[in-house]
Amino acid sequence: MSFDSITEAAARRLARPHSRRRFLGWIGGTAAAVGLGSFALGGKAKAAGTVTVTFVNNSGQTIWPASLNNSGQAVLDNAGWELAAGGSLSIAVPNTWSGRFWARTYCTFDSSGVGSCETGDCGGVLECNGAGGQPNVSLAEFAFGGGTANDVYDVSFVDAFNIPITIAPVGGTTSSSDAYQCTTAGCTANLNPGCPSALRDVDSSGNIIACLSACQEFGTNQYCCQGAYDLPSTCITADWPVDYAAYFKSACPGAYSYAFDDPTSTFNCGGASGYVITFGDFGASSGSGGGTTSATSTITASGYTAENDTQTEETSDTGGGLDVGYIQNGSWLQYDNINFGSAGLTQFHGRVASGAATGISGLVEVVLDDLSNAPVTSFSIANTGGWQAWETVPSNMSTVTGVHTVYIVFVSGQSEDFVNIHWFTFA
C-alpha cells in the first residue's frame, strides 16, 4: 500500500494563512503524517494482546514524549510523559493499535501539568489525552498487525524534524532480501544545525528548535503533494523549485522526507515482542551558540559563532540556504560546543566548491579549541568547476572525543579567494 497523503488536519491547516514562527494547527487525530492512519488491517479484530514500546532518552536533555492514537484507537496512558536525560520508559500498547509518538522539547510545566513546549505542544498540558501536537516535530509512526499481519512502522520528517529518532524492533525475523524487514528505521543525525535558512524554526533567542519541511513552511500543492501533485508520478522532488527533501534524505535515508517517500522509508516486522524508540541529540544551535551540537549532524557553515574575513551568500547547492564564501588565506570559522561523543570520531567531511583560477588552491583544516593548536585533519581544494559546483570531500583524522570548539581554518600560498563551504560533518 502507499502512504499517499498528509493528514486531513494538515491540509486544512495549509489552507489558512501561514506564519513561520507559530504553527496553524495540530498533528491530526484521523491519519498519520504520511498516511499510516489510512492503513487498514483486513479481517475481524483479534483477541487483545500487547506490544511493549520503550522510549530511551539519549538526547542529553529532558524530553516529554507524547502519543496520538488514530481514530477508533485507545489513548495510551494519558498520552504524555516526562523523560529525564539518560532515562527509559516502557508502555504496553494494544497489538492492533495505530498512531504515532513524538518528543516534545523545551517544555515547562507546573505541578498540575500545565505549561507549554516549544515543539510538539499539545494544548499546554503534560498529558495530551488524545490531543494532537504542533507539527514541528519528528514522528515515530506505527500500525501494529495484531499478531497475524506484519507491523508497519516508520520515522517521518514530512512535517518537520525536531529530534533524531530511531525505531528498533525487539525480536522478529530479518530477511537477507529485504533491508526493511525487522530492521532499524530513522537515523541519529541532528538536522537542526544545518537546516536550510528558509526552513528554520527559531525561539526568541535565535536558537534553531526545529527544521520544517517545505510543505509545512510554504504550504504549496507541489511541496505538499496535493492537487495536481497528489500522485508519486507527479510529486517529484527533483522538479520542486528547491529540492528541500534532499536535505533530509541525504542525512537520514531511512526516514520519510516527503509524502511519497515510501520505497526507502517504510519498514515492516512480524513476530516482534516490542519496539525501542530512541531519541538522540537535538542540541539547539544558532549564530550565537547555545546547547551542544552533535559532530555527526550536518553543521551548516553559515551557523558559525565567530569568523574572520569571510562572507555568506545564497547557495544553489542541494538543500539551499547560505554558504560561506570569499575565503582566502587566513580566513577561519568558529563553532562552539561540538559534541564528538565518547566512542570517538575519525573522519571529517566538508561540502566545498571552488571557482578559483588555474594554479590557485589551498587547505581546509580542522583545529580544536584554540587557533594556535595543530590541525587534527585537512584536505586540499582547487577549482571544482565553479563557485557553486559542490563536492563532499572526506579526510581522516585521529580519534576525537568529548565537546570542543571547532575552527575551520583556510590556508593558501596565494592571496586570492579559493573555496566556498556549505556544510561539514564528522563520522
N, C-alpha and C positions, 0 to 999 in steps of 0.2 A: 504494500500500500504506500501511498505518497502522503507525507506530512505537508499538505499543499496549501496551507493558509495561515496567516497570522490570526490572532484572536478576533472575534467579533467586537469585543470591547476595544481592542486596539484600532480596528477600522473606524469605529465611532469616534474614538479619540483623535485619530488623524484627520477627521473631517472638520475639527474645530481649529481655530487659530492657535498657532504653536508658539510656545515660549521656551527658549533654550534652558533656562535655569530651573523652572518649575514645570513639572510634567502634568499632562492633561487628563490622566485617568489612572486606572488600576489594572494590574495583570488580571485578565478576565477569568471568571469562575466557570465558564462553559467550555473552554477549549484551551489547550496549551499554546505557547507562543508559536510553535512551528507545527501545530496540528495534532499533538498527542491526544488532545481531548476528543478528537474525532475518531480515535482508534476504537473499534468495537470488537469485542471478543464474541465469537459465534457460540450458539448453543445456550442451554439453560445455565443459570447460576449454579455453581458447585458448592459443596459444603464449605463452610467458613474455615479458612486457615490463615496463618500469618507469615509474614516475611519480616526479618529484623533489619531495620535500616539504622546504621550507625553514623553519626556525624563526628568528624575528627577536625579539630581546630589547630592547624599548623600555621596560622597566619601571623602569630606573634602578638595579636591584639584580641580583645574580647569581640565576639560577633554575636548576632542574635538570629539564629536560624528560624525560618518560618516555612509553613506549607500551605498550599491551597489545593483542595480536592476538586476534581471535575464534577460536573453536575450529577447528582444522584449518589455520590460517594461520601464516605464518612469524613467528618472533621477529625483530624488526628490530635489527640491530647491537647486541645485548645489551640493548636497550630502555631505556637510561638514559644521560643525558649531563649535563654541566655547561656552562652558557652564561653568560658574563660579560655585564654590562650593556653594551648597545650592540653586542653581537656577533650573528652569524648562523651557522647550521649547516645543511647540506643532507644529506639521506639519500636513497638510492634505495629505493623501495617497489614491490613487485610490483603490476602494474596490475590484479590481481584480488584484492588484499588488502582485508580489512575489519578494523576495530578502532578504537582511539581513542588520542589523545595528551592529555597534561595537563602542567602545570608544577608541580613541587614547589617549595615556598617555605620559607625559614628553615631551611636544611639545614646540617648539619655532618658532614663525612666525613673519616676519616683517610686516610693514604697508601695503604691497602689497599682503600679504597672502602667502609668500614664506618662507619655513623653513624646519623643519624636526620633526619627532616624534620617540621616542624610540620603541613604539609599535603601530602597525596598520598604519604606514606611507603609504600614497597613492601617492608617487611620489614627496614628498617635497612641497605639496601645502595644503592650508587650505580647499579649495573646491575641493573635489575629482572628481566631474563631470563625473561619470561613470567609474573611475579607481578603481581597487581593492586595497587592503591594504596588508601590510606584514602579514603573517599568524601566528603571535604570539599574538593573541587576542581571547577573548571570543566573541561569536556571538549570536545575537538575530535574529532568522530566522522566516519568515512568508510566507505563501501562502494564501492570502485572497480569500474568496469564492464568492465574488460578490453579496452577499445578498441572494443567492439561495442555496449555499452549505456552510458547516461549514468552518470557518477559521482554518488553521492549523498553529501551532507555536511551537517553542522550543528554548531552550538555549543550545548551543553546545560548548564543550571543545575538539572537535575532532581534531582541530589544536593545540589549546593551551588555557591557562587561563591567562588573564592579570588583570581582574577586576570582582568583583561579579556582576551578572546581574539577575534581576527578571523581568518577563513579567506578568502583571496582566490585565485581561480584564475589561473593563468598561461596565457593563450590561451583557446580555447573561444569559442563563439558565443553572444552575448547575444540576448535576444528583447524586442521592444518590447511584447509582450503578456504576458510572464512575468517579473515582477520577481525571481523566484527562480532564473532560469537564468543560470549563469556569472556571478553577482554575489557580493558580499561578505557572508558570514554573520557573526553575532556582533555585538559592539559594543565601544566603547572606554571605557565608563563604569566607574569603580571603585565597586562596590556595597557595599564593606565599611564605609565611614564611616556611611552612612545605614541600615545593616541594622537591621530591627526588633529590639528588645532580646531578644525571645524566641528569635530565630534566631542570635544571635551566638555564634561560637566564638572564645574568647579564650585568649591564652597566660598564663603565670604572672605577667606584668606588667600584665595587663589590656588588652593590645593586641588589637584585632579582627583575627584572621588569616583568617577565612572567614565567609561568611554561608550558613547551612544552609538547605536547602529545608524546607518544612513537613513533607514526607514524611520526610526524614532526621531532623528534630528530634522529631516527635511519633509517627510510625510508624503512624498510624491508616489504616484502609482508605480512608476518604474522602480524606484528603490524598494517599495513595499510589495512588489509582485502582485499588483492589483489591476483591475480594469483590463486594459489591452495586454497587460503583462502578467496575467494570472495563470500562465502555464510554464512548465520548465522550458519549453521551446521558445517562449517569448521573453521570459525574465532571465536574461543572460548578463552576468555581471560585467563581462568584457565590453558590453555595449553601454554601460552606465556612463553618465558624464564624468564621474570618477569612480573607479573600482574600489570603493572603500571596503567591500567584503574581503578583498585580498589581504588587507592588513590583519584581520582576524584569522583568516585561514592559513596564512603563511606561518604565523606563530603557533596556531593551535589547529593542526589538520584534523584532529579527532573531535571537533566541536562544530556545531552549526554556525555558519557565518551569515546566511541569508535564508529565505523561506524555502527554497528548493535545493538546499544543500544535502539532500538525503543520502546519496551513494556513499559518501565518506563520513557520515555523521550519525547514522542510525545503528545501534547495537542491539543484539538480542541474546537471550540466555535461557536455557532450560535446566532445571534442577538446582538452581542457586538457593541456598538457605537464607541469604540476606545480601545486602549491599552496603559498602562503606563509601560514604560521601566525604571526601577530604577537601577542606577549604585551605587555600595557600596564602602566601604573602601578597598583600594588596597595598603595601605602604604608600601613603599619599605622597604626591610629588607635585612640584610647581617650580616656577622660575626662582622662587625664594626658598626652596627646600621644604623640609617638613616630613617626618617619618623616615623610614628606611625604604630603599628600593632594591628589589631583588636583582642581582647581577645577571640572572638568566632571563630577565624580561627584556623586551625591546625598548631601549632607552633612547628617546629622541634627542638628537644632538642640540636642538634649539632649546631644550629644557635645562640648560646649564645654570649653575648658581653664580658663576663669575666667568669672565672671558677676557682675552687680550687680543686686540687687533683682528676682529672678525666682524661679519655682518650676517644677519639672517635674511632669507629670501624665500618666496614661494617655490615649491618644488613640483615637478611633473612626475616624480617617482611614484611607484605604487603606494597607495595609502595617503598621498597628498601631504598637506601641512607645510612646514618650513624646513629647509635645510640651512646649514651654516656654511657660508662661503667667504670669498675674498680672503682666503687663508694663505699665508706666506710664512717664511722662516721667522720663528719666534712667536707665532700665534699659539694660543692654548685655550682650552675649555675646561671648566671645573664642575664636578658633580659630587655632591656631598652624600654621605650615608648610604653607600652602595654595599649591599649585603651579599657576600660571597658564600655564606653558609659555613657549616662545619666540615662537610665532606671534601670541599676544595674544588676549584675550577681550574682548567688548564688550557683554555683557548679563548682568544679574542676574535670577534668578527666585526668588521666595520663596513658600513654601506657607504661607498665613496664614488665620486665621479671627478673627472678632470678634463678640462679643455686646454690644458697648458700647451704652449708651443713646443715644437720638437727640441729635445735637449733639456727641457725643464722637468724636474722630478723632485721628490722629497720623501721623507719618512713620516709615518703616522705612529707615534709612540704612546704607550700607556705607562703613566707614572703614578705611584700610590703615595698619598698622604702629604708629600712635600715636593715642590717643583725641583728641588735640588737633588732628589733621590734618582738613582739609576732607573731607567725604564725596565719594566718586567717583560715587555714584548714590544715588537714594532713590525711594520711591513712597509715596503716601498710602493710608491704610486707615481705613475706618469700618465700621459694622455690616454683616456679610456674611450675617446671618440666624441667628447663634448662635455660641457659642464652639467648636463642632465643625462648623461649616458652612464647609468648606475651599475656598479658591480659590488658584490659582497665578498670581501677579502678576509680570509682567516689567517691567524698566526698563533703559534704555540707559545706557551709561557710556563714558567714554574708554577706549581700549585699555590693558589691564593685562597685563604680562608678569612673569615671574620668580616667586619664592617670597615670600610675605608673611604676616604676621599679619593676620587679618581680624577686624574688630569689626562686629557688627550692633548698631546704636545706635537707640534708640527715643526719639522726641521728640514731645511733645504740649503744647498750650496748656492742657490740663486736668490734674487730678491723678488722675483715675480710670484703672483698667485699660482698655486699648483694643485689645489684639491678643494672639493666640497665634501661635506659629510652630512648624511641624513639621519642615521641612527647607528647604534652599536649594541652589542650584547656579549655575554661571556658564556662559556659552556665547559 
